Each structure stands twice: as C-alpha cells, then as structure tokens.
Amino acid sequence: MATGLALMIAGSIVLWQHLSAPPPYSYTLGDAVASAEMGGWAALGERQVTVRRASVRASPSDTLLADLEVAETAAGPVLLQWKSRVDDPFLALTVAPDDVLALASVLKRHVPPDATVLAWWDSSRQFKLLSAVDVAFDQHLGMPLFVPARWNASRGGIEAVERAFWLGADHADPAPQQERFRRFADALLAPEEEGIAALQALAGGKTTVLVLHLRDLILLGQLAPKKMGVAFQDFGAMGDVHGMVRRVHAWLDQHRYPTYGVWQGKDQPLRAIALTDAPSGKTLAARLLPLMGNDQHDVAGATLVYRVGGFSVFEIAPPQATAAPAADALKSAAAPLPEEPRP
C-alpha cells in the first residue's frame, strides 16, 4: 500500500513537471530600424510607423533561433519579415517581403473601397498596413504554429509566449476571428464548388478579392494534414536551370507526387511544393494555385485577375452576379499577367 502510494505521488510529480514545462524560447525586442535601412518598408517610416527588429532565443541557452522585423501598430505588432536560424519552417512560415510589397502596391491602387480582401491572416495584416484595404482578418491569429516535436511537452507555455508577444493584454480577443478564419481555411480545403459557395457566404454579398500564395498550401497542410497532403523541398539557387529541373523531377518521381508548383523569393532557394495524393489536388486551394496541370481560369465563381511572385489574386463573384468591378480594375494593372517560371 505504501509502495503504491509512493508511486502515485512520484507519478503525480512527473505529470506536474510535464504539464508545467517552461517555454523553451522567448522573444527579445531590439532596436528600431533606421529610415535609411528600411528598404521596401520605407513608406512605413514616412508614415511614422516604427519598424523594429526582434529575435527568438532559446531558454536558457540564449541561442538565436529566428530573426524578425515587426511594425508597431495600435493593433499590436505586425510581422513583416521572419528568418529562421534553425530548420525551416520554425514557428512561422512567411511570404518573401518582395512578393508582399509588389502586391500591396497593386491592391492599394485598384481594390475598390467597398471590397474586402480575403487572404491568409498574416498577409491580410500586411496588406491592411501597407495598402489600407479592408481585410477580413486583421488580428494576429497564430495558426498554424510550426512547433518542433521535441517541444510538444511545452505546448501550453509556447502558446502563452505567442499570445503575450503578439496580442498582449490590451487587444481584442482573437477567438471570433479565429473561428471565422477556420471557415475560410475549410473553404479552401473543400471541393471547388463547395469551397466557392463557402467563400461567397463569408463575403456576405460584398465584392471579394481572394489572395492566395503557394506558401498557403504548406500552411493548410499543417492545419489539416488529413485534408491536404503537402511536401516541399528546397533546391538552392537557379544558376543551373537544367540541373535544377532534373533534381526537382527526380524528387517528384522518387515520391510519386502527382503535381507541384515552385516558388522562389529574392535571395531565397527555389522551393518545390508538391501535393502528396490525388484528393488534395481536388481542393479549392489546389485548383486555384499555379500547380502543374492547372490553368487557374476554370473554377466557376473565381476570376483570376492578377499574379505576381507566388501570389494569385481572384475576384469571388457574389452568387448569380455578373458585374466584376474589382476584376476589371486589377486586370488593368496586370496586362499581361506575369507568368511564374516553372521547371
């Protein structure tokens, strides 16, 4: 009896330690970026928006895990750039700033004031900051997180660290937008007809500009791996195009992946993103993005109006609507549509 009680107490201590595992990292704010060093973010400096460097450091070793830049706003910090110093993706997977800046300038000029932009929440916050367009998601929603498996015991502490840095105590509860964002993600993971209907329902009758990036496939796969099978591989710079093509196709053939797309940001390696099974290719997101075999023009209810970098922009027509003012405006900015190079 005494032995059994001792084992129960010991087990309780171990369980308590497991549940109370301290967060394995912390955020550290650094210096503000000088106006002369802002580069593409210079317009923010002209508007007196502070851009600040920050870092993610391991506890307690203080090892650098990631560098980032954030814009300080009344709605909390907006992530502008993230660079992992360990295996990528780590915590976040962001779009290259050049892609964001190129599209933001087009949205600013051509999205009508009565239209809403539907995009992944991190891109949405950037577009609102840079373009002043109306977006469906303007809060830091923190989903998905790319957490190393060895940190699973610290998941609660990790989520607390993320909330404290990105949301603080003074900002609105993100739960309502998180629920709405899940509906958005579910629409992208649905078959195309069902997905378009779900996006139209989210739009509530408003003209809606849908913005997707190839990167979003990886995020959807992390959110719902049973609905979206995704794999990716980095292949370095594209100096030897023919050699790169052979390497990409060897990877695809080795794993028998049915389709893929490629994405390369400035000063970044070429990344091939593949779907791992045929059903994933029937989701709305896969049908709309520039994967091999897609022409991006044949999904009823979605009109491709612009493409730059890894971004594709669509107008989602209201049910039974024929007018497309946002599509006409964006098409005028995109003649001809820039083609994404593919191996």
N, C-alpha and C positions, 0 to 999 in steps of 0.2 A: 504493500500500500504506500509506504513512504517512498519507495523507489519510483512507483508510478507517479506520485505527486511531484517528485523532483524532476522527472522527465517532462511532465506537463508544464512546470514552471520554466524549465530550460527552453522548451519549445516556444512558450509564450514570449520569452525574451528575444529569441531568434526572430520570431514573427514580427515583434515590435520594431526590432532593428531593421528588418527588411522593409516594413511599411514606412519607416521613418528615415530611409536612406537620404542623406543630404543631396541637394542638387549637385551634379558633377561639374557645373560651369557657372559663370556669371558674366553679365555684360559690364563693360567699362566704357564710360563716355570719355572721349578725347577732345582735342582742340577743334574749334570751328575752322572750316575750310576758308582760306583767304579768297577774296573775289577773283584774284588773278589766277587761282588754281582750280576754279570751279569747272572749267571746260564747258561741257554741254549743259551744265546746270547754271550757267552764268545768269540766265533770265531770272532765276530764283533770287540770286544776290541783288539784282536790280530792284526786286520787289521787297527787299529787306527780309527775306526768308533765310534763316540761319541753316546752313548745311554743316553737319558735324560728323567727324569721324568717331567710330566706336570699334570695340573689339569684343570677341567672345574668348574667355580664358578659362582653362581647366582649373578646377579646385581639387586639392590645394596647391598644385604644382605651378600654377600661373602660366602654363604653356599656351601659346597662341593657337586658337582653333579656327578663328574666322575674323576677317576684317569686314567692316561695313561702313556705309555712309547713310545718314538719315537727315531728312528735312524736319526741322522743328515747327510744328503747326499747332493751332488751337485744338485740333482733334487728336493730338498725340504725334509721336514720331512716325514719319512716312519713310519706309525703306526705299532707298534709291539704288543702292548697289551692295552686293554681297559677294564676298570671295572666300570660299572655304580654303583652309590651310591643311585640311585632312581629306579623307576620301569624300568625294562629291557624289551625290548630294548629302549635305550635312545641315540639319535643321531646316534650311530654306533652299529653294532652287529658283533663282530669279532669271528674268529676261535680261539680255545684254542692254546696257544703257543706250547704245546707239539705236537699237530697234525701238525702244520706248520713245526716245526723243524724236525720231523720224516720224513715227505715227502720231505722237502728241501734237506736232505742229499741223498735221493734216486735220485731225479731229477739231482742233481749235478753230480752224478756218471754215470747216464745212459741215459740222454737225449742227442741225437746227436747234434753237433754244428749247423747243418743245419735245425733243427726242431724248431718250435715255440710252446710255451705253451699258450693255451687259458684257462683262469681262471677268476674268479671274480677279478675286478681291484685291490682290497686291497690285496688279496692273491698273485696276479701277482707281485705287487711291492715287497712283502716279498720274493718271490721266486727269483726274479732278484737280490735282495740284498744278499740273503743267498747262492744262487746256481749259480749265474752268467749265468742263462739260458736266451735265447731270449724269451721275452713275448710280447704279442700283446698290452697289456695295462700297461704302465709304469708311468702314471701320476695319481695324486690324482683326482679322478673324482667326488667324493662327492655324489654318488647316490646309493641307496636312503638314505635320511635322515629320521630318526625317530623323528619327532618333536611333542611334546605334543600338544593336541588340544588347550589348553589354550594359546599357543604361536602363534596361526595362524596369529594374527594381526602383529606379529613381523617377519614374514617370510622373508621379504626383508633384514632386519637387520641381521637375523640369517645367511642367505646365504653370506652376506658380511663378517661376522665374520669368517665363514668357509673358504672363499677364502683367507682372509688376513692371517690366520694362516697356512693353508696348501699349498697355492700357492705363496703368497707374490706378489711383483710387478715385479720380475725379471725372472719368469718362463714362459714357453711356454703356450699359450692359450690352455686350455683343450678341447675346443669345438670340434675340429676334432676327438679326441679320444672318447669324449662323444657320438658323433654320431655313431662312429664305435662300441662302446660298446652297444648302443641301438640295433644295428643289431645283436650283439651277444645274448643279452637278448631276443630279438624277436625270434631268432632261438631256444632258449631253451624253449620258450613258445609255439612254433609251434608243430603240429603233427610230429611224429618222422621222417617220410620220408622227409617231407618239411624241418624240422629242420636240419637234416643231410646235405641236399643239401645246405642250407644256411651257415652252418659251413664250408663246403668244399669251397664255394665261398669266404668266409672270409679268408680261408687259402691260396688262390691263388696258389694252386698246391704244396705247401710245406707240408712236413711231419708235422702233427699237433698233439700235446699231449693235450687232453682236461682234465682239472682237475675240478671236481665238489665236493662240500661239502653239506651235508644235510642242513646246515645253509642256503645255497643259495636258498632253497625253500622259506624261510621266506622273503628273500630279493626280490625274484621275485614276491611274493605276495604283498609286499609293493609297488613295481614298477608298477605292472599291476594287481590290485585286481580283475578285470573283467575276466582275463585270467587264473589266478592261485589263487584258494581259499585255504588258508592255516590257520591253527590254531595250537597253541602249548601250552604246559603246562609243568611246572617243577614239578618233583615228589620227590625231595630230593635225598639222597644217596641211594645206592642199598644194604643196610645192610640186609633187609628182602626181598629176591628176590621174594618169592611167594606173599607176601603182595603187593610188587610193581606191579607185574603182574596184580593182581586183581584191583588195583587202576587205572592203565593205561586202562585196558579193560572196567572198569566202566565208565571212562571218554569218551572213544570211543563210547560205547553203548548209553550213555546219549545223545550224539550229533549226533549219527548215521553217524559218519565219515567212509568213505569207505576203507581207507588204511592209514598206518602210518609208520614211522621209529623212531628210538631212537638214541640219541647222548648224550654222557657224556664225557666231558673233565676232566682232572685231577683237583681234588678239586672243581668240579662243580656238581650241581644237575643233575640227569637224566632228559633230556628234550625229551618229545614225540612231534613229529611234524606230524600233520595229514593233509591230503587233505580233503576239506570240500564238494567236489562234484565229481562225476564221470568224467566229461570232463577234470578236472585238471589232473587226472591220465593218460590221453592220451597225455599230452605234452611230449616233448623230455626229459626235465629235470626229470620229474617224472618217465619216463620209464628207465632212466639210473641210478637213485639213488636207494639205498637199502631199498625200501619200501616193506612192506609185499605183497607178490604176484609177485614181480619182481625177475627174476634170473640174470638180468644185462648182459646177454650174447646174447640176441636175437634181438638186434637192428641192422639192416643191416647198415654197414658202420662204426660202432663203436666197437672196440675190447677192452674189459676190460683187463687191464694189471697189475693193482696193486690196493690194497686197504689198507688204514691204518687210524685208528681213524674214523672220519666222512668223510674222503676223498675217492673218487673213481677216478681212472685215466684210461683214454681210449686213444687209438690211433684212430684218424679220418683218414680213408684212403682217398687218392685222388680218384676222380671218376675213376672207372674201373681199379683201381690199385690192385695188389695182394701182392706186397712186403710190409713188415712191420718191418723195422729195429728198430724203436723205441719200437714197441711192443715186439720184441724178447729181446731187452736189458732190458726192465723193467720187463718182465716176469721172467728173470733170477734172478732178485732181489726180486721176490715175489713168491717163491715156498716153501710151498703152500701159496695161498692168505690168509691173515689174515681175519678171519670172525668177523663181528660186532655182539656182543651179542644182542639179541632182546628178549623182554618179549614175 
